[in-house]
C-alpha cells in the first residue's frame, strides 16, 4: 500500500521556518490497522452529528477497500462497547493476549513538552449551533453507515495494543472525530500511538473538529479543522488522504465553501 504522507518540519538552514514535506511510504497491509475513532450514531452537538453522517459513507468506502487489501479494521466507538457484547469483532479484541506495554494511559492530554497550544479555542465544547446544544452522552453505538465485518475488531481502550501486538501491527491509519479531542487524546489515538512507536498517520480528509467559529482564532469551522491538521503534522505524525486509496478527490464537506482547503503550503 503506497501512500504520500505529508508533515511539517523545520528548515535545517533556518530553524524558524516551517517546511511542508511529502514522503512516499509503503505500508504492508498485514502489518497495518485502520482505526475509526468515535464515529457515533449521535453526538450531543447537532452540527457534529450531521457532519459525521455526511462523512460516514466515505469512511465505509475506504475501510471496505482497505479490508479487502488485508488491512485490519478497528472500530473504536468509545463508551458504547456494551452494544457489541458477543459480536465476533468484539470477542476478537477481548481474546488478544496481554501485551504488557508500559506507559499506556486512559487519555493522553496536551503535552506542552512536545506540542504548542492548540491553534483553536475549544474550551466551550466546540458546538457552533445557536443556541448551543446541551452537552451530555448521546451516543449508543457506531453509526450504521459504517459496516462492521466479523473479521474486524471492536475496542476502545488500551486493549487495542494487545491486538496490535498479537497481529504484528506496526502502522496505524486513524480517521474519525474529533481531531482536536478524541483523535489526539484517546488511548488508541494519535498521541499514544506515536508514543508507543507505531508508525501513525491521520487520514486528514476523514476527520473533523469540535470548533465554534465564535472563538479564537475566529475563522470558519473548516479552516479551524485545517489548523488542527497542521498542528498534527507539525508535532505528532504525518497525514494522508482517502483518495490515495480510493481514487478521485479527497472528501470535502458540502458546507465547505472555501475556494481551496489547506494544501500544506
C-alpha positions as a Markdown table, in Angstrom:
| # | Residue | x | y | z |
|---|---|---|---|---|
| 1 | Unk | 0.0 | 0.0 | 0.0 |
| 2 | Unk | 1.7 | 3.1 | -1.3 |
| 3 | Unk | 0.8 | 6.5 | 0.2 |
| 4 | Unk | 2.1 | 10.1 | 0.1 |
| 5 | Unk | 2.5 | 11.2 | 3.7 |
| 6 | Unk | 2.6 | 14.9 | 4.5 |
| 7 | Unk | 4.2 | 16.5 | 7.5 |
| 8 | Unk | 5.6 | 19.9 | 8.6 |
| 9 | Unk | 9.3 | 20.1 | 9.6 |
| 10 | Unk | 11.8 | 22.8 | 10.3 |
| 11 | Unk | 14.2 | 24.1 | 7.6 |
| 12 | Unk | 17.6 | 22.9 | 8.6 |
| 13 | Unk | 19.1 | 26.1 | 7.3 |
| 14 | Unk | 16.6 | 28.3 | 9.2 |
| 15 | Unk | 15.0 | 26.6 | 12.2 |
| 16 | Unk | 12.4 | 29.4 | 12.5 |
| 17 | Unk | 11.0 | 28.5 | 9.1 |
| 18 | Unk | 8.5 | 25.6 | 8.7 |
| 19 | Unk | 8.7 | 23.4 | 5.6 |
| 20 | Unk | 5.9 | 21.1 | 4.3 |
| 21 | Unk | 7.3 | 17.8 | 3.1 |
| 22 | Unk | 5.7 | 14.9 | 1.4 |
| 23 | Unk | 7.2 | 11.4 | 1.6 |
| 24 | Unk | 6.2 | 8.3 | -0.3 |
| 25 | Unk | 5.7 | 5.5 | 2.2 |
| 26 | Unk | 4.8 | 1.8 | 1.6 |
| 27 | Unk | 2.8 | 0.0 | 4.3 |
| 28 | Unk | 2.5 | -3.8 | 4.3 |
| 29 | Unk | -1.3 | -4.3 | 4.7 |
| 30 | Unk | -0.9 | -7.3 | 7.0 |
| 31 | Unk | 1.0 | -5.0 | 9.4 |
| 32 | Unk | -1.4 | -2.1 | 9.2 |
| 33 | Unk | -4.5 | -1.2 | 11.1 |
| 34 | Unk | -7.2 | 1.4 | 10.2 |
| 35 | Unk | -8.8 | 2.8 | 13.3 |
| 36 | Unk | -12.2 | 4.5 | 13.2 |
| 37 | Unk | -12.5 | 6.9 | 16.1 |
| 38 | Unk | -15.8 | 7.7 | 17.7 |
| 39 | Unk | -18.0 | 7.8 | 14.6 |
| 40 | Unk | -21.1 | 7.6 | 16.7 |
| 41 | Unk | -24.7 | 7.3 | 15.8 |
| 42 | Unk | -25.4 | 10.6 | 17.5 |
| 43 | Unk | -23.4 | 13.4 | 19.1 |
| 44 | Unk | -24.7 | 15.8 | 21.7 |
| 45 | Unk | -24.0 | 18.6 | 19.1 |
| 46 | Unk | -26.4 | 18.6 | 16.2 |
| 47 | Unk | -23.9 | 20.0 | 13.8 |
| 48 | Unk | -21.3 | 17.4 | 14.7 |
| 49 | Unk | -23.9 | 14.6 | 14.3 |
| 50 | Unk | -24.7 | 15.9 | 10.8 |
| 51 | Unk | -21.1 | 16.1 | 9.7 |
| 52 | Unk | -20.4 | 12.5 | 11.0 |
| 53 | Unk | -23.4 | 11.3 | 8.9 |
| 54 | Unk | -22.1 | 13.1 | 5.8 |
| 55 | Unk | -18.6 | 11.7 | 6.2 |
| 56 | Unk | -19.5 | 8.1 | 7.2 |
| 57 | Unk | -20.2 | 6.7 | 3.7 |
| 58 | Unk | -16.7 | 7.7 | 2.6 |
| 59 | Unk | -15.2 | 6.2 | 5.7 |
| 60 | Unk | -17.1 | 3.0 | 4.9 |
| 61 | Unk | -15.8 | 3.0 | 1.4 |
| 62 | Unk | -12.2 | 3.5 | 2.5 |
| 63 | Unk | -12.2 | 0.8 | 5.1 |
| 64 | Unk | -14.0 | -1.6 | 2.7 |
| 65 | Unk | -11.2 | -1.2 | 0.3 |
| 66 | Unk | -8.5 | -1.5 | 3.0 |
| 67 | Unk | -10.2 | -4.6 | 4.4 |
| 68 | Unk | -10.2 | -6.2 | 1.0 |
| 69 | Unk | -6.4 | -5.4 | 0.7 |
| 70 | Unk | -5.7 | -7.2 | 4.1 |
| 71 | Unk | -5.6 | -4.2 | 6.5 |
| 72 | Unk | -7.1 | -4.8 | 10.0 |
| 73 | Unk | -10.1 | -2.6 | 10.5 |
| 74 | Unk | -10.6 | -1.4 | 14.1 |
| 75 | Unk | -13.9 | 0.2 | 15.1 |
| 76 | Unk | -13.4 | 2.3 | 18.2 |
| 77 | Unk | -16.8 | 3.8 | 19.2 |
| 78 | Unk | -15.8 | 4.8 | 22.7 |
| 79 | Unk | -18.3 | 4.3 | 25.6 |
| 80 | Unk | -20.6 | 2.0 | 23.6 |
| 81 | Unk | -19.0 | -1.4 | 23.8 |
| 82 | Unk | -21.9 | -2.9 | 25.7 |
| 83 | Unk | -23.9 | -2.7 | 22.4 |
| 84 | Unk | -21.4 | -5.2 | 20.9 |
| 85 | Unk | -21.4 | -7.8 | 23.6 |
| 86 | Unk | -21.0 | -11.2 | 21.9 |
| 87 | Unk | -20.2 | -9.8 | 18.5 |
| 88 | Unk | -17.3 | -11.7 | 16.9 |
| 89 | Unk | -15.3 | -8.5 | 16.3 |
| 90 | Unk | -15.7 | -7.5 | 19.9 |
| 91 | Unk | -14.7 | -11.0 | 21.1 |
| 92 | Unk | -11.6 | -10.9 | 18.9 |
| 93 | Unk | -10.4 | -7.8 | 20.8 |
| 94 | Unk | -11.1 | -9.5 | 24.2 |
| 95 | Unk | -9.2 | -12.6 | 23.2 |
| 96 | Unk | -5.9 | -10.9 | 22.3 |
| 97 | Unk | -3.0 | -11.8 | 24.5 |
| 98 | Unk | -1.8 | -9.3 | 27.1 |
| 99 | Unk | 1.0 | -7.2 | 25.6 |
| 100 | Unk | 2.5 | -5.9 | 28.8 |
| 101 | Unk | 3.3 | -2.5 | 27.3 |
| 102 | Unk | 4.3 | 0.2 | 29.8 |
| 103 | Unk | 3.1 | 3.8 | 29.9 |
| 104 | Unk | -0.4 | 3.2 | 28.5 |
| 105 | Unk | -2.8 | 5.9 | 29.6 |
| 106 | Unk | -6.6 | 6.0 | 29.5 |
| 107 | Unk | -6.3 | 9.5 | 28.0 |
| 108 | Unk | -3.2 | 11.4 | 26.8 |
| 109 | Unk | -3.7 | 15.1 | 27.4 |
| 110 | Unk | -2.0 | 18.0 | 25.7 |
| 111 | Unk | 1.8 | 17.6 | 26.0 |
| 112 | Unk | 3.4 | 21.1 | 26.5 |
| 113 | Unk | 6.8 | 19.5 | 26.3 |
| 114 | Unk | 6.2 | 18.3 | 22.7 |
| 115 | Unk | 3.4 | 20.5 | 21.2 |
| 116 | Unk | 2.3 | 24.1 | 21.1 |
| 117 | Unk | -1.1 | 25.2 | 22.4 |
| 118 | Unk | -3.9 | 24.0 | 20.1 |
| 119 | Unk | -4.5 | 26.7 | 17.4 |
| 120 | Unk | -8.2 | 26.8 | 18.1 |
| 121 | Unk | -10.1 | 27.5 | 21.3 |
| 122 | Unk | -12.5 | 24.6 | 22.1 |
| 123 | Unk | -13.0 | 25.4 | 25.7 |
| 124 | Unk | -16.7 | 25.9 | 25.1 |
| 125 | Unk | -17.1 | 22.3 | 23.8 |
| 126 | Unk | -16.9 | 23.5 | 20.2 |
| 127 | Unk | -20.6 | 23.5 | 19.4 |
| 128 | Unk | -21.3 | 26.1 | 16.7 |
| 129 | Unk | -25.1 | 25.8 | 17.0 |
| 130 | Unk | -27.1 | 28.7 | 18.2 |
| 131 | Unk | -28.4 | 28.2 | 20.8 |
| 132 | Unk | -25.6 | 25.8 | 21.8 |
| 133 | Unk | -26.7 | 22.2 | 22.2 |
| 134 | Unk | -26.7 | 20.8 | 25.7 |
| 135 | Unk | -23.6 | 18.6 | 26.4 |
| 136 | Unk | -24.1 | 15.0 | 27.5 |
| 137 | Unk | -23.7 | 11.5 | 26.3 |
| 138 | Unk | -26.0 | 11.0 | 23.3 |
| 139 | Unk | -24.3 | 8.0 | 21.6 |
| 140 | Unk | -25.1 | 4.3 | 21.8 |
| 141 | Unk | -23.1 | 2.7 | 19.0 |
| 142 | Unk | -21.1 | 3.4 | 15.9 |
| 143 | Unk | -23.1 | 4.9 | 13.1 |
| 144 | Unk | -24.8 | 2.2 | 11.0 |
| 145 | Unk | -23.4 | 3.6 | 7.7 |
| 146 | Unk | -20.0 | 2.1 | 8.5 |
| 147 | Unk | -20.3 | -1.7 | 8.2 |
| 148 | Unk | -18.6 | -3.9 | 10.8 |
| 149 | Unk | -17.3 | -7.1 | 9.4 |
| 150 | Unk | -16.9 | -10.3 | 11.5 |
| 151 | Unk | -13.2 | -10.2 | 10.6 |
| 152 | Unk | -12.8 | -6.7 | 12.1 |
| 153 | Unk | -12.0 | -5.7 | 15.7 |
| 154 | Unk | -14.2 | -3.6 | 18.1 |
| 155 | Unk | -12.5 | -1.9 | 21.0 |
| 156 | Unk | -12.0 | 1.4 | 22.6 |
| 157 | Unk | -9.1 | 1.3 | 25.1 |
| 158 | Unk | -5.6 | 0.2 | 25.7 |
| 159 | Unk | -6.7 | -3.3 | 24.9 |
| 160 | Unk | -6.2 | -2.4 | 21.2 |
| 161 | Unk | -2.4 | -2.5 | 21.8 |
| 162 | Unk | -2.9 | -6.2 | 22.8 |
| 163 | Unk | -4.5 | -6.7 | 19.4 |
| 164 | Unk | -1.7 | -4.9 | 17.6 |
| 165 | Unk | 1.0 | -7.0 | 19.3 |
| 166 | Unk | -0.9 | -10.2 | 18.6 |
| 167 | Unk | -1.3 | -9.3 | 15.0 |
| 168 | Unk | 2.2 | -7.8 | 14.4 |
| 169 | Unk | 0.7 | -4.4 | 13.7 |
| 170 | Unk | 3.3 | -1.7 | 13.1 |
| 171 | Unk | 1.4 | 1.0 | 11.2 |
| 172 | Unk | -1.9 | 2.8 | 12.2 |
| 173 | Unk | -4.2 | 4.9 | 10.0 |
| 174 | Unk | -6.5 | 7.0 | 12.2 |
| 175 | Unk | -9.7 | 8.6 | 10.9 |
| 176 | Unk | -12.9 | 9.8 | 12.6 |
| 177 | Unk | -13.8 | 12.5 | 15.1 |
| 178 | Unk | -12.8 | 14.8 | 16.6 |
| 179 | Unk | -9.3 | 15.7 | 15.7 |
| 180 | Unk | -8.7 | 18.3 | 18.5 |
| 181 | Unk | -10.1 | 16.0 | 21.1 |
| 182 | Unk | -10.6 | 12.2 | 20.8 |
| 183 | Unk | -8.5 | 11.6 | 17.7 |
| 184 | Unk | -5.5 | 13.0 | 19.5 |
| 185 | Unk | -6.2 | 12.0 | 23.1 |
| 186 | Unk | -8.0 | 8.7 | 23.3 |
| 187 | Unk | -5.9 | 5.7 | 24.5 |
| 188 | Unk | -5.9 | 4.5 | 20.8 |
| 189 | Unk | -5.4 | 8.0 | 19.5 |
| 190 | Unk | -2.5 | 9.8 | 17.8 |
| 191 | Unk | -0.6 | 10.9 | 20.9 |
| 192 | Unk | -0.5 | 7.4 | 22.5 |
| 193 | Unk | 0.1 | 5.5 | 19.2 |
| 194 | Unk | 3.1 | 7.8 | 18.4 |
| 195 | Unk | 4.4 | 7.4 | 22.0 |
| 196 | Unk | 4.1 | 3.6 | 21.6 |
| 197 | Unk | 6.3 | 3.9 | 18.5 |
| 198 | Unk | 3.7 | 2.9 | 15.9 |
| 199 | Unk | 4.0 | 4.5 | 12.5 |
| 200 | Unk | 0.9 | 6.7 | 12.8 |
| 201 | Unk | -0.9 | 8.6 | 10.1 |
| 202 | Unk | -4.0 | 10.8 | 10.3 |
| 203 | Unk | -6.4 | 10.5 | 7.3 |
| 204 | Unk | -6.8 | 14.2 | 7.2 |
| 205 | Unk | -9.9 | 14.5 | 4.9 |
| 206 | Unk | -11.8 | 12.0 | 7.0 |
| 207 | Unk | -11.7 | 13.9 | 10.3 |
| 208 | Unk | -13.5 | 16.9 | 11.8 |
| 209 | Unk | -13.1 | 19.2 | 14.8 |
| 210 | Unk | -15.3 | 20.4 | 17.6 |
| 211 | Unk | -14.8 | 24.1 | 17.0 |
| 212 | Unk | -17.1 | 27.2 | 17.3 |
| 213 | Unk | -16.1 | 29.9 | 14.9 |
| 214 | Unk | -17.2 | 32.5 | 17.5 |
| 215 | Unk | -14.0 | 31.5 | 19.4 |
| 216 | Unk | -10.3 | 32.1 | 18.8 |
| 217 | Unk | -8.9 | 32.3 | 16.1 |
| 218 | Unk | -12.3 | 33.5 | 14.7 |
| 219 | Unk | -12.2 | 31.5 | 11.4 |
| 220 | Unk | -14.8 | 29.3 | 9.7 |
| 221 | Unk | -15.2 | 25.8 | 11.0 |
| 222 | Unk | -13.4 | 24.1 | 8.2 |
| 223 | Unk | -10.4 | 26.4 | 8.5 |
| 224 | Unk | -10.3 | 25.5 | 12.2 |
| 225 | Unk | -10.1 | 21.8 | 11.2 |
| 226 | Unk | -7.2 | 22.6 | 8.8 |
| 227 | Unk | -5.4 | 24.4 | 11.6 |
| 228 | Unk | -5.6 | 21.2 | 13.8 |
| 229 | Unk | -4.4 | 19.1 | 10.9 |
| 230 | Unk | -1.4 | 21.3 | 10.5 |
| 231 | Unk | -0.8 | 21.0 | 14.3 |
| 232 | Unk | -0.8 | 17.2 | 14.0 |
| 233 | Unk | 1.5 | 17.3 | 11.0 |
| 234 | Unk | 3.9 | 19.7 | 12.9 |
| 235 | Unk | 4.1 | 18.0 | 16.3 |
| 236 | Unk | 2.8 | 14.4 | 16.0 |
| 237 | Unk | 2.5 | 12.5 | 12.8 |
| 238 | Unk | 2.1 | 12.7 | 9.0 |
| 239 | Unk | -1.2 | 12.8 | 7.3 |
| 240 | Unk | -2.6 | 11.1 | 4.2 |
| 241 | Unk | -5.9 | 11.3 | 2.2 |
| 242 | Unk | -8.6 | 8.8 | 1.3 |
| 243 | Unk | -8.3 | 9.4 | -2.4 |
| 244 | Unk | -4.8 | 7.8 | -2.3 |
| 245 | Unk | -6.6 | 4.5 | -1.9 |
| 246 | Unk | -10.0 | 5.2 | -3.5 |
| 247 | Unk | -9.0 | 7.4 | -6.3 |
| 248 | Unk | -10.9 | 10.6 | -7.2 |
| 249 | Unk | -10.6 | 13.6 | -4.9 |
| 250 | Unk | -10.3 | 13.9 | -1.2 |
| 251 | Unk | -13.5 | 14.1 | 0.8 |
| 252 | Unk | -14.9 | 17.6 | 1.4 |
| 253 | Unk | -17.9 | 18.6 | 3.4 |
| 254 | Unk | -20.7 | 20.1 | 1.4 |
| 255 | Unk | -20.7 | 23.1 | 3.7 |
| 256 | Unk | -17.1 | 23.9 | 3.0 |
| 257 | Unk | -17.5 | 26.7 | 0.5 |
| 258 | Unk | -13.9 | 27.9 | 0.6 |
| 259 | Unk | -12.1 | 28.2 | -2.7 |
| 260 | Unk | -9.5 | 25.7 | -1.5 |
| 261 | Unk | -8.8 | 23.6 | 1.5 |
| 262 | Unk | -5.4 | 23.5 | 3.4 |
| 263 | Unk | -2.8 | 22.2 | 1.0 |
| 264 | Unk | 0.1 | 22.2 | 3.4 |
| 265 | Unk | 1.8 | 25.3 | 1.9 |
